[in-house]
């Protein structure tokens, strides 16, 4: 396990293992390429594209499973515009990805948001 949330959980290995299992399951359900693209889109919103959360490719990294632009636009709204996302917006992503992958997509985006925020405030340093 790596990243700022993992580093903050180092003192509680059981919780850290559960977090990593949950995170890994979402990543696996969404797929490696789409996961990386969603995490990168969220990192860009936070202005951390130079140092995106662990597992995110740098800008310009080619992807074999290119995310539909509307899905990445939706992911970019999650950090600061989530309350403005409508049922119709969600339905469009569900139509593109399917219900199960939409759930994984939402979890991946939300965790990426949390990890970017943890990185920006140095959560590991605060947890000591």
Secondary structure as GFF3:
##gff-version 3
##sequence-region A 1 128
A	DSSP	alpha_helix	4	8	.	.	.	ID=ss1
A	DSSP	alpha_helix	13	30	.	.	.	ID=ss2
A	DSSP	alpha_helix	32	45	.	.	.	ID=ss3
A	DSSP	three_ten_helix	49	51	.	.	.	ID=ss4
A	DSSP	alpha_helix	69	81	.	.	.	ID=ss5
A	DSSP	three_ten_helix	82	84	.	.	.	ID=ss6
A	DSSP	alpha_helix	87	97	.	.	.	ID=ss7
A	DSSP	alpha_helix	99	120	.	.	.	ID=ss8
A	DSSP	alpha_helix	123	126	.	.	.	ID=ss9
###
